[in-house]
Amino acid sequence: MNSANRIDVAVISLGNWGSSLVAALIRAGIPPREIVVRRRKRSSPYPTVPWTKAALDARILWLCMPDSAISDVATEIASRRPDLSGQILVHSSGALTVDALKAARRAGAAVASAHPAMTFPNRSAVPLDGVLFAVETVNAATRSTLHSLIRKLGGQPFNIASENKALYHAAGTLASPLLVSELTAAIETARLAGLDRKTATRWVEALAQTTAKNVFSQGPARSFSGPFARGDAGTIRLHLQALDGHPVLANLYRSLAVHALGALPVQNAQALLEALRKPAAPK
């Protein structure tokens, strides 16, 4: 078995996240002990090992497959290696807890999750410098090992409790994929106003980039402007009348607006709330 002080890693599955992890390991001078895949792909830039020939004997087995497959893969590893003592199984799900690895834990492995707060849209390697990693484990030695490895990869580890994983991941979903949805809705609404796609995209980009920069440099309250900050209920009614024929966009507008009423500095809050609740007037 590997030395308790040695960091060597096997990457299990080479998807979008796995590709970035492998690149970061190589860059850090920690080339993976093996990269395990179900089927070899001719386009892979790295040497891979098919699942049936994998040794699975690295100190750290880092599972990089979709959430739905994690538990089954952990069970399969435990069946292949009934004694996992001295090894660490890690998954990178932001929503699942270490309970997804219970089969490996029963086989003697230490279990953990390490979720990178970054988007990995394709197989192109995303640098991990400065990326925050949420580390979940009940084992202090495992936590220390993963913190050390993540720092070697350029990341910044912090700890997350198992009971908070679902809320943590919901926050990440709001911050990235649902943010894409909201920006797409803004572009769609601009298109409904008659802007061509290129102009609509550039117009939303200018507003969104400046707003995001302001939020993170001077805080949400000082970045909040427009009719809600002014308490202009009449303008809100005009918006909702214009969106009356587009219920999905109107519902998104209302949901974000109701949140703003409770979380951000607004004027004339009661009148704004009434404007949001009142059905749109006939055109």
Stockholm file with secondary structure:
# STOCKHOLM 1.0

chainA/1-283         MNSANRIDVAVISLGNWGSSLVAALIRAGIPPREIVVRRRKRSSPYPTVPWTKAALDARILWLCMPDSAISDVATEIASRRPDLSGQILVHSSGALTVDALKAARRAGAAVASAHPAMTFPNRSAVPLDGVLFAVETVNAATRSTLHSLIRKLGGQPFNIASENKALYHAAGTLASPLLVSELTAAIETARLAGLDRKTATRWVEALAQTTAKNVFSQGPARSFSGPFARGDAGTIRLHLQALDGHPVLANLYRSLAVHALGALPVQNAQALLEALRKPAAPK
#=GR chainA/1-283 SS CCCTTCCCEEEECCSHHHHHHHHHHHHTTCCCSEEEESSCCTTCSSCCEEGGGCCCCSSEEEECSCHHHHHHHHHHHHHHCSCCTTCEEEECCSSSCGGGGHHHHHTTCEEEEEEESSCCCSSSCCCCTTCEEEEECSCHHHHHHHHHHHHHTTCEEEECCGGGHHHHHHHHHHHTHHHHHHHHHHHHHHHHTTCCHHHHHHHHHHHHHHHHHHHHHHCSGGGCCSHHHHTCHHHHHHHHHHTTTCHHHHHHHHHHHHHHHHHSCCSSHHHHHHHHHSCCCCC
#=GC SS_cons         CCCTTCCCEEEECCSHHHHHHHHHHHHTTCCCSEEEESSCCTTCSSCCEEGGGCCCCSSEEEECSCHHHHHHHHHHHHHHCSCCTTCEEEECCSSSCGGGGHHHHHTTCEEEEEEESSCCCSSSCCCCTTCEEEEECSCHHHHHHHHHHHHHTTCEEEECCGGGHHHHHHHHHHHTHHHHHHHHHHHHHHHHTTCCHHHHHHHHHHHHHHHHHHHHHHCSGGGCCSHHHHTCHHHHHHHHHHTTTCHHHHHHHHHHHHHHHHHSCCSSHHHHHHHHHSCCCCC
//
